[in-house]
Each structure stands twice: as structure tokens, then as C-alpha cells.
Amino acid sequence: MRVKVTERRAVGATGLQLTALGMGCASLGGLYAPVDAETAITTLQAALDAGIGYFDAAPMYGIGRAEHMLGFFLRERVPQAPVVVSTKVGRLMARERPGRPLPPETEKNPLDSGWHNGLPLREVFDYSYDAIMRSFDDSQQRMGRARIDMLFVHDIGRVTHADAAGFHWSALTKGGGFRALADLRDAGIIGGFGLGVNEAEVVLDAMNEARLDCTLLAGRHTLLEQNADALLAKALDEGMAIVIGGVFNSGILAAGNSGNRKFNYQDVPQEVARKVDELAAACAAFDVPLAAAAIQFPFRHPAVTSVLIGAKHPDRVRQNVGWFEQALPNELWQALEGRGLIS
């Protein structure tokens, strides 16, 4: 099935519609390498020009910088653009002040590779009612937007928090985090909410605690990994939209044979590199770029509403769009299934 960038799909009962291809703004926060302001703005313009109408940010990205870049672009350059915007909650951006020291930095997300030109702030995890409300207010101010369409609870779960996961889960559930999000949605201040995570299991748990409209799942339903079948089935059954991020698994599925390959934001294990080489060889037999197969793979499941790219240069946006809309033969998918490379 060939999907166009501009095809819009509904997000449950929210009334929101996402373009099939969306733009994630982590790279504009300086992920792996610094991105200057002019390049960030021209990259966002290239995405809009290509028909992308969905943009996702987070306070984490550049420690606030990505939200500033996206907000400036949408407010000052294209104020009438019909776009959907999402950001995330769960991290507050703070500075230590005299008499107000920050809590000890006891947690470090193993998937966080750092930011090359981030703002001089420090993230403080907090998923409680008051913190969710403050995070939303802070994001509105950074972006200069009266409305943010969707909020995702960012990185809740053991992959990020390890031994502190139970504490944060309690803040989200018993401490009113989900209640804050429901209050915002019920008041019509946001269109919907869900989770933005790198693990599927915690979304299944969250679906038992709150009515989620949409989940952004990074890296777990890709050409390289298919670890979210149970979640995708439940999402389809319950009408929760799924946005897939990390379709290149942090770059390895788009980097070819360059020495810059990353997997899950870190250096690539040998067994992963071997599977990527097998996938690349299978795609080459059909004269298909590995990256084109990777960016289109998520839409083979009907639960998927949108796919996010994370380009940091206008040329990369245009290249991603080309891969996304390239016609691929059905025989390619049959061959990948036959070799046991995809489920």
C-alpha cells in the first residue's frame, strides 16, 4: 500500500487529523550534533512545503530549545498554517538558584545521548498533577502558543527510570498526573493525550489507567524490531491512534555503511549490525533503498496513524519524503517475510 505524505488520518474521537508523515523535532535540539537556528527554521519550512502538517516536540529536546525553534517558526513565519502540534510532559526544565537547590540528579536516561546546543537548564522528572499542569504551561510559553493539540507523557517506565519507575508511576496514577491530562482534555484546552515512550509494555499498563487518545511509540515497531504486536492489536481494538517514531532505529536503517551508525541512540551491537546488513541485501535485490523500506514498514499495520521523521536539514527532509512516497514492490515484503527478517 502506497501512502502519500499529505494523507490525513483521524486520531480516535479527538477531531484531530495527522498527516501520514510527521516531523519530530529532537534533532533540532542538537541530537548527535549542533543545529544552528537558521538551519532549524529552513528544515521546518522544508517539512511544511513537502505537505507535512504534524509536528512533535518535547521539553527534553535541547532542554527546551526545540520547543523554542518550533514555536518561533509556527508563530512568526507561518501563523496560518493548518498544523497539529504535540509536545510532552513529565520533565520540568529548571535552574538552580540561591536558596533553591535542585534535587540530586539520581536518574540518567540511558537513551539520552545529550544535546550539543541545548539551553542551560536541567531536567527534573515529575509526573504529578501540579507538575503536569506546570509543564503544559511552560511549553505554551516556550512555543508561544495558546493551544497545544496533544500531550504525551514522556518516558514513563523502567527503560528510563529503572528503580525509580514505581515512584514515577505512582505520581502519574495515584498522584494525579493522568487526572491533570484528563482535566485539560475535558476542558477542551488540549485535543487529546497519551504516552510518548520507547517501550510498549508500559502503554498497555497505562491503557488500564486512563483513556488514551494516541501513543507515540519510538523504535519498537520498525523494520528492524517488531516488539509491539500486543499493543498494536489492543490499540486497534480500542481506537487509540499510534504514531511511530524512530523508524530508522536512531539512524542505523538510514546510515548505510557509514561509520556513524547508531542504534537506540547508542553504538551499534554486532548482532544488530548483521541483521541490518541482511535487510539491506534483501532490499538491494529489488533495487530498493533500505531507508525507503524502513520508513514505509510501520504502515503495514492498520493501527498506525502517522510516522515521524527527525531530519535536521532541508535536504534530509526532502530525502525522507522521497523514500516515504517511493513505490515498493509487494515482492519485497514477501521476500523479507520469507527470510524471517520481518514478522
C-alpha positions, 0 to 999 in steps of 0.5 A, a space after each residue: 500500500 502506497 501512502 502519500 505524505 499529505 494523507 490525513 488520518 483521524 486520531 480516535 474521537 479527538 477531531 484531530 487529523 495527522 498527516 501520514 508523515 510527521 516531523 519530530 523535532 529532537 534533532 533540532 535540539 542538537 541530537 548527535 550534533 549542533 543545529 544552528 537556528 537558521 538551519 532549524 527554521 529552513 528544515 521546518 519550512 522544508 517539512 511544511 512545503 513537502 505537505 507535512 502538517 504534524 509536528 512533535 516536540 518535547 521539553 527534553 529536546 535541547 532542554 527546551 530549545 526545540 520547543 523554542 525553534 518550533 514555536 518561533 517558526 509556527 508563530 512568526 513565519 507561518 501563523 496560518 498554517 493548518 498544523 497539529 502540534 504535540 509536545 510532552 510532559 513529565 520533565 520540568 526544565 529548571 535552574 538552580 538558584 540561591 536558596 533553591 537547590 535542585 534535587 540530586 540528579 539520581 536518574 540518567 536516561 540511558 537513551 539520552 545521548 545529550 544535546 550539543 546546543 541545548 539551553 542551560 537548564 536541567 531536567 527534573 522528572 515529575 509526573 504529578 498533577 501540579 507538575 503536569 499542569 506546570 509543564 503544559 504551561 511552560 511549553 505554551 510559553 516556550 512555543 508561544 502558543 495558546 493551544 497545544 493539540 496533544 500531550 504525551 507523557 514522556 518516558 514513563 517506565 523502567 527503560 528510563 527510570 529503572 528503580 525509580 519507575 514505581 515512584 514515577 508511576 505512582 505520581 502519574 496514577 495515584 498522584 494525579 498526573 493522568 487526572 491533570 491530562 484528563 482535566 485539560 482534555 475535558 476542558 477542551 484546552 488540549 485535543 487529546 493525550 497519551 504516552 510518548 515512550 520507547 517501550 510498549 509494555 508500559 502503554 498497555 499498563 497505562 491503557 488500564 489507567 486512563 483513556 488514551 487518545 494516541 501513543 507515540 511509540 519510538 523504535 519498537 515497531 520498525 523494520 528492524 524490531 517488531 516488539 509491539 504486536 500486543 499493543 498494536 492489536 489492543 490499540 486497534 481494538 480500542 481506537 487509540 491512534 499510534 504514531 511511530 517514531 524512530 523508524 530508522 532505529 536512531 539512524 542505523 536503517 538510514 546510515 548505510 555503511 557509514 561509520 556513524 551508525 547508531 542504534 537506540 541512540 547508542 553504538 551499534 551491537 554486532 548482532 544488530 549490525 548483521 541483521 541490518 546488513 541482511 535487510 539491506 541485501 534483501 532490499 538491494 535485490 529489488 533495487 530498493 533503498 533500505 531507508 525507503 523500506 524502513 520508513 514505509 514498514 510501520 504502515 503495514 499495520 492498520 493501527 498506525 496513524 502517522 510516522 515521524 521523521 527527525 531530519 535536521 536539514 532541508 535536504 534530509 527532509 526532502 530525502 525522507 519524503 522521497 523514500 516515504 512516497 517511493 513505490 515498493 514492490 509487494 515482492 519485497 515484503 514477501 521476500 523479507 517475510 520469507 527470510 524471517 527478517 520481518 514478522 
